Amino acid sequence: MKFSHLESINLSHKTILITGANAGLGFEAAKYFASQQAHVIGAVRSIKRGHAAQALILETYPQANVTFLECDLSSKESIEQFALKVISQFPLIDILLNNAGIMAIPYATTKEGFEMQFGVNHLGHFYLTALLFQHLNENARIVNVSSQAHLQGNMDLDDPFFHKKPYQAFKAYAQSKLANLLFTHELNARLHNDSRNIVAVSAHPGVAMTSLFDKVEVNSIIKLLKPVFGLLASSAFQGTKPLIMACLDPHIIKDNYYGPGSKFKPDDVVLSKMSPLAKDKNLAKELWRLSNNLTQQSFLE
Ligand SMILES: NC(=O)c1ccc[n+]([C@@H]2O[C@H](COP(=O)([O-])OP(=O)(O)OC[C@H]3O[C@@H](n4cnc5c(N)ncnc54)[C@H](OP(=O)(O)O)[C@@H]3O)[C@@H](O)[C@H]2O)c1
């Protein structure tokens, strides 16, 4: 799949919602879609940082149609308020890019008391998707941003928040990124009765130099490997290409997992391999049940 082929796709009637749109991959995606005349809704934890990002986009593309609204994925109330604003102010959503994330941070909890990485990276996006689900257009796409870190992930449904075992920052990240893939599969499975032809897929950027690496716990393996990552990493825009491909691929197939091609072929996007756990149907069902319980939803039950 060639990234450059996407440039001919007309996005002028598309509404694209991106979480974490003020920085890193989310910002690059927002800028790209704005340059292609889409209407971009950026969901941001800090509205101040959101407005700064909006100003940067408008500086380069003065005609861009971009709106940034506050949405803290670590707070149920903030997600609810954001969803209400989106539903009341905007037409149907064509693409929901669940991108925001945090990696291997020191132990912290969300407003509801959930371990922060599972809470933001998975549960926050699960809840947002549930609240916006009826507001998705025909042929809409839901794109969940995972990571090859999921290959190290284990989904501990009995203790997802590290209450019974010692907290390990990278393990918590890997679990949350595995959850992104399981969420994608189970969502597709539950969409088969929906007449809108909505498709869920996942994507990952490989390693891209963004601020994701700045908040990593001091003792984390990622902190130690940061200099190596620095050498291997691509730019934020390069890392965003698989995410954009997942949003726009004209030959999309549900459950596709888009990733970068070789470093020497920057125009290529390929389908990446998932761990056997990521394809475990029972695990995906159980995670769905747990996510509905924790967010007090009955999303697609
Ligand atoms: N960069 C990589 O090499 C890499 C590799 C694999 C996967 N990924 C995935 O790519 C996605 C984007 O990461 P990135 O590299 O672009 O990182 P980034 O530059 O740190 O951007 C992360 C974005 O998520 C937002 N965010 C964090 N916590 C949030 C919350 N509670 N509510 C709402 N938004 C929140 C951040 O907002 P603030 O600016 O306010 O903090 C920021 O906009 C993540 O899901 C990550 O797991 C990245």
The ligand as a MOL file (V3000), in Angstrom:
LIG
                    3D

  0  0  0     0  0            999 V3000
M  V30 BEGIN CTAB
M  V30 COUNTS 48 52 0 0 0
M  V30 BEGIN ATOM
M  V30 1 N 5.5450 7.2560 19.2920 0
M  V30 2 C 5.6990 5.9450 19.1790 0
M  V30 3 O 6.8080 5.4370 18.8750 0
M  V30 4 C 4.5510 5.0280 19.3820 0
M  V30 5 C 4.7660 3.6440 19.2020 0
M  V30 6 C 3.6900 2.7900 19.3160 0
M  V30 7 C 2.4300 3.2810 19.6070 0
M  V30 8 N 2.2490 4.6060 19.8090 0 CHG=1
M  V30 9 C 0.8980 5.0760 20.1490 0
M  V30 10 O 0.5810 6.2340 19.4070 0
M  V30 11 C -0.3800 7.0070 20.1120 0
M  V30 12 C 0.0350 8.4730 20.0870 0
M  V30 13 O 1.2490 8.6110 20.7880 0
M  V30 14 P 2.3440 9.7170 20.4250 0
M  V30 15 O 3.5850 8.9950 20.1080 0
M  V30 16 O 1.8050 10.6880 19.4470 0 CHG=-1
M  V30 17 O 2.5280 10.3820 21.8670 0
M  V30 18 P 2.4690 11.9200 22.3330 0
M  V30 19 O 3.2350 12.7870 21.4180 0
M  V30 20 O 2.8520 11.8880 23.7750 0
M  V30 21 O 0.9300 12.2780 22.1910 0
M  V30 22 C -0.0230 11.6430 23.0160 0
M  V30 23 C -1.3080 12.4350 22.9680 0
M  V30 24 O -2.2340 11.7880 23.8760 0
M  V30 25 C -2.7650 12.7960 24.7270 0
M  V30 26 N -3.2120 12.3050 26.0240 0
M  V30 27 C -2.4840 11.7450 27.0310 0
M  V30 28 N -3.2660 11.5090 28.0930 0
M  V30 29 C -4.5070 11.9350 27.7730 0
M  V30 30 C -5.7480 11.9940 28.4600 0
M  V30 31 N -5.8740 11.6000 29.7420 0
M  V30 32 N -6.8210 12.4750 27.8070 0
M  V30 33 C -6.7200 12.9150 26.5420 0
M  V30 34 N -5.5830 12.9150 25.8420 0
M  V30 35 C -4.4850 12.4340 26.4580 0
M  V30 36 C -1.6210 13.7930 24.8990 0
M  V30 37 O -2.1090 15.0040 25.4310 0
M  V30 38 P -1.1130 15.9930 26.2580 0
M  V30 39 O -0.2790 16.6800 25.2290 0
M  V30 40 O -2.0610 16.8950 26.9540 0
M  V30 41 O -0.3060 15.1330 27.1700 0
M  V30 42 C -1.1500 13.8730 23.4590 0
M  V30 43 O -1.9790 14.7180 22.7200 0
M  V30 44 C -0.4720 6.3940 21.5210 0
M  V30 45 O -1.6560 5.6340 21.6010 0
M  V30 46 C 0.7470 5.4990 21.5930 0
M  V30 47 O 0.5420 4.3830 22.4450 0
M  V30 48 C 3.2690 5.4960 19.7000 0
M  V30 END ATOM
M  V30 BEGIN BOND
M  V30 1 1 1 2
M  V30 2 2 2 3
M  V30 3 1 2 4
M  V30 4 1 4 5
M  V30 5 2 4 48
M  V30 6 2 5 6
M  V30 7 1 6 7
M  V30 8 2 7 8
M  V30 9 1 8 9
M  V30 10 1 8 48
M  V30 11 1 9 10
M  V30 12 1 9 46
M  V30 13 1 10 11
M  V30 14 1 11 12
M  V30 15 1 11 44
M  V30 16 1 12 13
M  V30 17 1 13 14
M  V30 18 2 14 15
M  V30 19 1 14 16
M  V30 20 1 14 17
M  V30 21 1 17 18
M  V30 22 2 18 19
M  V30 23 1 18 20
M  V30 24 1 18 21
M  V30 25 1 21 22
M  V30 26 1 22 23
M  V30 27 1 23 24
M  V30 28 1 23 42
M  V30 29 1 24 25
M  V30 30 1 25 26
M  V30 31 1 25 36
M  V30 32 1 26 27
M  V30 33 1 26 35
M  V30 34 2 27 28
M  V30 35 1 28 29
M  V30 36 1 29 30
M  V30 37 2 29 35
M  V30 38 1 30 31
M  V30 39 2 30 32
M  V30 40 1 32 33
M  V30 41 2 33 34
M  V30 42 1 34 35
M  V30 43 1 36 37
M  V30 44 1 36 42
M  V30 45 1 37 38
M  V30 46 2 38 39
M  V30 47 1 38 40
M  V30 48 1 38 41
M  V30 49 1 42 43
M  V30 50 1 44 45
M  V30 51 1 44 46
M  V30 52 1 46 47
M  V30 END BOND
M  V30 END CTAB
M  END
